[in-house]
Amino acid sequence: MFREVIFYKSRGNRSPIDEFLDTLSSKQAQKVAWVLNLIEEMNVVPGQYFQKMANTDDIWEARIKMGSNIFRLLGFFDGSKLVVMSHAFQKKTQKIPRQAIRLAEDRKRDYFRRKKK
């Protein structure tokens, strides 16, 4: 295993990623799991599935396409091997909403602030 993917949990122990996955069909959730597995198992993950986002606070994007549905999971690295997925949504436009990036960045700051304690 090259990396480990975990899901961010809020102070109240809520997992926004788990909540998002619960809204998907089983086939959609399987495709998301397949992409997350690629991120864990491949040394170099193809950019069509996982890449660093420009103009962000080191936020990475997992890309899932299934038919006409496009899903994005945003996250960050904790060290070189741990990927923390912090936000997920169904993409409906070309650009990723700035609000989604801000939310991922806020959760990253929250994660590291609580980890220090």
mmCIF file of the C-alpha atoms, coordinates in Angstrom:
data_MODEL
# 
_entry.id   MODEL 
# 
loop_
_atom_site.group_PDB 
_atom_site.id 
_atom_site.type_symbol 
_atom_site.label_atom_id 
_atom_site.label_alt_id 
_atom_site.label_comp_id 
_atom_site.label_asym_id 
_atom_site.label_entity_id 
_atom_site.label_seq_id 
_atom_site.pdbx_PDB_ins_code 
_atom_site.Cartn_x 
_atom_site.Cartn_y 
_atom_site.Cartn_z 
_atom_site.occupancy 
_atom_site.B_iso_or_equiv 
_atom_site.pdbx_formal_charge 
_atom_site.auth_seq_id 
_atom_site.auth_comp_id 
_atom_site.auth_asym_id 
_atom_site.auth_atom_id 
_atom_site.pdbx_PDB_model_num 
ATOM 1   C CA . MET A 1 1   ? 0.000   0.000  0.000   1.00 0.00 ? 1   MET A CA 1 
ATOM 2   C CA . PHE A 1 2   ? 1.425   3.361  -1.026  1.00 0.00 ? 2   PHE A CA 1 
ATOM 3   C CA . ARG A 1 3   ? -1.101  5.551  0.793   1.00 0.00 ? 3   ARG A CA 1 
ATOM 4   C CA . GLU A 1 4   ? -3.988  5.311  3.213   1.00 0.00 ? 4   GLU A CA 1 
ATOM 5   C CA . VAL A 1 5   ? -7.223  7.197  2.582   1.00 0.00 ? 5   VAL A CA 1 
ATOM 6   C CA . ILE A 1 6   ? -9.292  8.220  5.600   1.00 0.00 ? 6   ILE A CA 1 
ATOM 7   C CA . PHE A 1 7   ? -12.367 10.411 5.952   1.00 0.00 ? 7   PHE A CA 1 
ATOM 8   C CA . TYR A 1 8   ? -12.335 13.674 7.900   1.00 0.00 ? 8   TYR A CA 1 
ATOM 9   C CA . LYS A 1 9   ? -14.522 13.684 10.983  1.00 0.00 ? 9   LYS A CA 1 
ATOM 10  C CA . SER A 1 10  ? -15.910 16.890 12.467  1.00 0.00 ? 10  SER A CA 1 
ATOM 11  C CA . ARG A 1 11  ? -15.659 17.804 16.129  1.00 0.00 ? 11  ARG A CA 1 
ATOM 12  C CA . GLY A 1 12  ? -19.057 16.104 16.592  1.00 0.00 ? 12  GLY A CA 1 
ATOM 13  C CA . ASN A 1 13  ? -17.660 12.962 14.904  1.00 0.00 ? 13  ASN A CA 1 
ATOM 14  C CA . ARG A 1 14  ? -19.685 13.507 11.708  1.00 0.00 ? 14  ARG A CA 1 
ATOM 15  C CA . SER A 1 15  ? -18.146 12.295 8.465   1.00 0.00 ? 15  SER A CA 1 
ATOM 16  C CA . PRO A 1 16  ? -19.204 14.468 5.507   1.00 0.00 ? 16  PRO A CA 1 
ATOM 17  C CA . ILE A 1 17  ? -17.781 11.848 3.106   1.00 0.00 ? 17  ILE A CA 1 
ATOM 18  C CA . ASP A 1 18  ? -19.791 8.990  4.658   1.00 0.00 ? 18  ASP A CA 1 
ATOM 19  C CA . GLU A 1 19  ? -22.903 11.174 4.533   1.00 0.00 ? 19  GLU A CA 1 
ATOM 20  C CA . PHE A 1 20  ? -22.267 11.908 0.842   1.00 0.00 ? 20  PHE A CA 1 
ATOM 21  C CA . LEU A 1 21  ? -21.654 8.246  0.013   1.00 0.00 ? 21  LEU A CA 1 
ATOM 22  C CA . ASP A 1 22  ? -24.973 7.360  1.667   1.00 0.00 ? 22  ASP A CA 1 
ATOM 23  C CA . THR A 1 23  ? -26.761 9.493  -0.978  1.00 0.00 ? 23  THR A CA 1 
ATOM 24  C CA . LEU A 1 24  ? -25.259 7.532  -3.906  1.00 0.00 ? 24  LEU A CA 1 
ATOM 25  C CA . SER A 1 25  ? -26.559 4.398  -5.580  1.00 0.00 ? 25  SER A CA 1 
ATOM 26  C CA . SER A 1 26  ? -24.590 1.244  -4.783  1.00 0.00 ? 26  SER A CA 1 
ATOM 27  C CA . LYS A 1 27  ? -22.973 1.299  -8.259  1.00 0.00 ? 27  LYS A CA 1 
ATOM 28  C CA . GLN A 1 28  ? -21.914 4.934  -7.799  1.00 0.00 ? 28  GLN A CA 1 
ATOM 29  C CA . ALA A 1 29  ? -20.517 4.213  -4.324  1.00 0.00 ? 29  ALA A CA 1 
ATOM 30  C CA . GLN A 1 30  ? -18.593 1.227  -5.752  1.00 0.00 ? 30  GLN A CA 1 
ATOM 31  C CA . LYS A 1 31  ? -17.015 3.464  -8.395  1.00 0.00 ? 31  LYS A CA 1 
ATOM 32  C CA . VAL A 1 32  ? -15.980 5.978  -5.705  1.00 0.00 ? 32  VAL A CA 1 
ATOM 33  C CA . ALA A 1 33  ? -14.479 3.115  -3.655  1.00 0.00 ? 33  ALA A CA 1 
ATOM 34  C CA . TRP A 1 34  ? -12.629 1.892  -6.777  1.00 0.00 ? 34  TRP A CA 1 
ATOM 35  C CA . VAL A 1 35  ? -11.020 5.320  -7.301  1.00 0.00 ? 35  VAL A CA 1 
ATOM 36  C CA . LEU A 1 36  ? -10.099 5.612  -3.602  1.00 0.00 ? 36  LEU A CA 1 
ATOM 37  C CA . ASN A 1 37  ? -8.511  2.166  -3.864  1.00 0.00 ? 37  ASN A CA 1 
ATOM 38  C CA . LEU A 1 38  ? -6.427  3.374  -6.843  1.00 0.00 ? 38  LEU A CA 1 
ATOM 39  C CA . ILE A 1 39  ? -5.207  6.280  -4.721  1.00 0.00 ? 39  ILE A CA 1 
ATOM 40  C CA . GLU A 1 40  ? -4.158  3.855  -1.997  1.00 0.00 ? 40  GLU A CA 1 
ATOM 41  C CA . GLU A 1 41  ? -2.620  1.162  -4.192  1.00 0.00 ? 41  GLU A CA 1 
ATOM 42  C CA . MET A 1 42  ? -0.896  2.979  -7.076  1.00 0.00 ? 42  MET A CA 1 
ATOM 43  C CA . ASN A 1 43  ? 2.453   4.684  -6.630  1.00 0.00 ? 43  ASN A CA 1 
ATOM 44  C CA . VAL A 1 44  ? 1.599   7.146  -9.410  1.00 0.00 ? 44  VAL A CA 1 
ATOM 45  C CA . VAL A 1 45  ? -2.141  7.730  -9.734  1.00 0.00 ? 45  VAL A CA 1 
ATOM 46  C CA . PRO A 1 46  ? -3.262  8.883  -13.202 1.00 0.00 ? 46  PRO A CA 1 
ATOM 47  C CA . GLY A 1 47  ? -4.264  12.567 -13.194 1.00 0.00 ? 47  GLY A CA 1 
ATOM 48  C CA . GLN A 1 48  ? -7.718  11.744 -14.492 1.00 0.00 ? 48  GLN A CA 1 
ATOM 49  C CA . TYR A 1 49  ? -8.430  10.214 -11.049 1.00 0.00 ? 49  TYR A CA 1 
ATOM 50  C CA . PHE A 1 50  ? -6.346  12.238 -8.583  1.00 0.00 ? 50  PHE A CA 1 
ATOM 51  C CA . GLN A 1 51  ? -4.518  15.523 -8.816  1.00 0.00 ? 51  GLN A CA 1 
ATOM 52  C CA . LYS A 1 52  ? -3.460  18.557 -6.841  1.00 0.00 ? 52  LYS A CA 1 
ATOM 53  C CA . MET A 1 53  ? -5.683  21.573 -7.358  1.00 0.00 ? 53  MET A CA 1 
ATOM 54  C CA . ALA A 1 54  ? -4.082  24.841 -8.440  1.00 0.00 ? 54  ALA A CA 1 
ATOM 55  C CA . ASN A 1 55  ? -4.556  27.979 -6.331  1.00 0.00 ? 55  ASN A CA 1 
ATOM 56  C CA . THR A 1 56  ? -5.597  26.111 -3.174  1.00 0.00 ? 56  THR A CA 1 
ATOM 57  C CA . ASP A 1 57  ? -4.026  25.381 0.211   1.00 0.00 ? 57  ASP A CA 1 
ATOM 58  C CA . ASP A 1 58  ? -2.635  22.008 -0.968  1.00 0.00 ? 58  ASP A CA 1 
ATOM 59  C CA . ILE A 1 59  ? -6.061  20.541 -1.691  1.00 0.00 ? 59  ILE A CA 1 
ATOM 60  C CA . TRP A 1 60  ? -6.200  17.396 -3.834  1.00 0.00 ? 60  TRP A CA 1 
ATOM 61  C CA . GLU A 1 61  ? -9.126  16.238 -5.929  1.00 0.00 ? 61  GLU A CA 1 
ATOM 62  C CA . ALA A 1 62  ? -10.307 12.679 -6.495  1.00 0.00 ? 62  ALA A CA 1 
ATOM 63  C CA . ARG A 1 63  ? -12.284 12.543 -9.742  1.00 0.00 ? 63  ARG A CA 1 
ATOM 64  C CA . ILE A 1 64  ? -15.028 10.019 -10.354 1.00 0.00 ? 64  ILE A CA 1 
ATOM 65  C CA . LYS A 1 65  ? -17.048 9.878  -13.574 1.00 0.00 ? 65  LYS A CA 1 
ATOM 66  C CA . MET A 1 66  ? -19.885 7.461  -14.007 1.00 0.00 ? 66  MET A CA 1 
ATOM 67  C CA . GLY A 1 67  ? -22.051 7.906  -17.065 1.00 0.00 ? 67  GLY A CA 1 
ATOM 68  C CA . SER A 1 68  ? -23.248 11.506 -17.029 1.00 0.00 ? 68  SER A CA 1 
ATOM 69  C CA . ASN A 1 69  ? -22.548 11.847 -13.298 1.00 0.00 ? 69  ASN A CA 1 
ATOM 70  C CA . ILE A 1 70  ? -19.340 13.452 -12.090 1.00 0.00 ? 70  ILE A CA 1 
ATOM 71  C CA . PHE A 1 71  ? -18.334 13.301 -8.433  1.00 0.00 ? 71  PHE A CA 1 
ATOM 72  C CA . ARG A 1 72  ? -15.470 15.034 -6.671  1.00 0.00 ? 72  ARG A CA 1 
ATOM 73  C CA . LEU A 1 73  ? -13.882 14.257 -3.332  1.00 0.00 ? 73  LEU A CA 1 
ATOM 74  C CA . LEU A 1 74  ? -11.560 16.943 -2.006  1.00 0.00 ? 74  LEU A CA 1 
ATOM 75  C CA . GLY A 1 75  ? -8.878  16.256 0.550   1.00 0.00 ? 75  GLY A CA 1 
ATOM 76  C CA . PHE A 1 76  ? -5.330  16.832 1.689   1.00 0.00 ? 76  PHE A CA 1 
ATOM 77  C CA . PHE A 1 77  ? -2.226  14.973 2.774   1.00 0.00 ? 77  PHE A CA 1 
ATOM 78  C CA . ASP A 1 78  ? -1.208  14.465 6.388   1.00 0.00 ? 78  ASP A CA 1 
ATOM 79  C CA . GLY A 1 79  ? 2.437   13.545 5.803   1.00 0.00 ? 79  GLY A CA 1 
ATOM 80  C CA . SER A 1 80  ? 3.319   11.704 2.602   1.00 0.00 ? 80  SER A CA 1 
ATOM 81  C CA . LYS A 1 81  ? 1.203   8.562  3.025   1.00 0.00 ? 81  LYS A CA 1 
ATOM 82  C CA . LEU A 1 82  ? -2.090  9.638  4.602   1.00 0.00 ? 82  LEU A CA 1 
ATOM 83  C CA . VAL A 1 83  ? -4.822  11.237 2.473   1.00 0.00 ? 83  VAL A CA 1 
ATOM 84  C CA . VAL A 1 84  ? -7.686  12.828 4.420   1.00 0.00 ? 84  VAL A CA 1 
ATOM 85  C CA . MET A 1 85  ? -10.815 13.281 2.300   1.00 0.00 ? 85  MET A CA 1 
ATOM 86  C CA . SER A 1 86  ? -12.775 16.200 3.723   1.00 0.00 ? 86  SER A CA 1 
ATOM 87  C CA . HIS A 1 87  ? -15.510 17.180 1.245   1.00 0.00 ? 87  HIS A CA 1 
ATOM 88  C CA . ALA A 1 88  ? -17.515 15.512 -1.534  1.00 0.00 ? 88  ALA A CA 1 
ATOM 89  C CA . PHE A 1 89  ? -20.099 16.686 -4.018  1.00 0.00 ? 89  PHE A CA 1 
ATOM 90  C CA . GLN A 1 90  ? -21.676 15.998 -7.381  1.00 0.00 ? 90  GLN A CA 1 
ATOM 91  C CA . LYS A 1 91  ? -20.168 18.284 -9.991  1.00 0.00 ? 91  LYS A CA 1 
ATOM 92  C CA . LYS A 1 92  ? -22.703 19.991 -12.244 1.00 0.00 ? 92  LYS A CA 1 
ATOM 93  C CA . THR A 1 93  ? -20.579 22.709 -13.899 1.00 0.00 ? 93  THR A CA 1 
ATOM 94  C CA . GLN A 1 94  ? -17.132 22.945 -15.477 1.00 0.00 ? 94  GLN A CA 1 
ATOM 95  C CA . LYS A 1 95  ? -15.602 24.841 -12.575 1.00 0.00 ? 95  LYS A CA 1 
ATOM 96  C CA . ILE A 1 96  ? -15.395 23.536 -9.043  1.00 0.00 ? 96  ILE A CA 1 
ATOM 97  C CA . PRO A 1 97  ? -17.370 25.888 -6.793  1.00 0.00 ? 97  PRO A CA 1 
ATOM 98  C CA . ARG A 1 98  ? -15.069 28.145 -4.767  1.00 0.00 ? 98  ARG A CA 1 
ATOM 99  C CA . GLN A 1 99  ? -17.269 27.398 -1.735  1.00 0.00 ? 99  GLN A CA 1 
ATOM 100 C CA . ALA A 1 100 ? -16.390 23.673 -2.018  1.00 0.00 ? 100 ALA A CA 1 
ATOM 101 C CA . ILE A 1 101 ? -12.672 24.464 -2.032  1.00 0.00 ? 101 ILE A CA 1 
ATOM 102 C CA . ARG A 1 102 ? -13.054 26.832 0.929   1.00 0.00 ? 102 ARG A CA 1 
ATOM 103 C CA . LEU A 1 103 ? -14.911 24.141 2.882   1.00 0.00 ? 103 LEU A CA 1 
ATOM 104 C CA . ALA A 1 104 ? -12.135 21.601 2.188   1.00 0.00 ? 104 ALA A CA 1 
ATOM 105 C CA . GLU A 1 105 ? -9.510  24.159 3.275   1.00 0.00 ? 105 GLU A CA 1 
ATOM 106 C CA . ASP A 1 106 ? -11.466 24.993 6.472   1.00 0.00 ? 106 ASP A CA 1 
ATOM 107 C CA . ARG A 1 107 ? -11.725 21.298 7.340   1.00 0.00 ? 107 ARG A CA 1 
ATOM 108 C CA . LYS A 1 108 ? -8.004  20.856 6.702   1.00 0.00 ? 108 LYS A CA 1 
ATOM 109 C CA . ARG A 1 109 ? -7.215  23.655 9.184   1.00 0.00 ? 109 ARG A CA 1 
ATOM 110 C CA . ASP A 1 110 ? -9.675  22.150 11.695  1.00 0.00 ? 110 ASP A CA 1 
ATOM 111 C CA . TYR A 1 111 ? -8.110  18.683 11.284  1.00 0.00 ? 111 TYR A CA 1 
ATOM 112 C CA . PHE A 1 112 ? -4.572  19.892 11.984  1.00 0.00 ? 112 PHE A CA 1 
ATOM 113 C CA . ARG A 1 113 ? -5.677  22.221 14.813  1.00 0.00 ? 113 ARG A CA 1 
ATOM 114 C CA . ARG A 1 114 ? -7.386  19.320 16.611  1.00 0.00 ? 114 ARG A CA 1 
ATOM 115 C CA . LYS A 1 115 ? -4.548  16.910 15.823  1.00 0.00 ? 115 LYS A CA 1 
ATOM 116 C CA . LYS A 1 116 ? -2.074  19.183 17.680  1.00 0.00 ? 116 LYS A CA 1 
ATOM 117 C CA . LYS A 1 117 ? -4.088  18.944 20.905  1.00 0.00 ? 117 LYS A CA 1 
# 
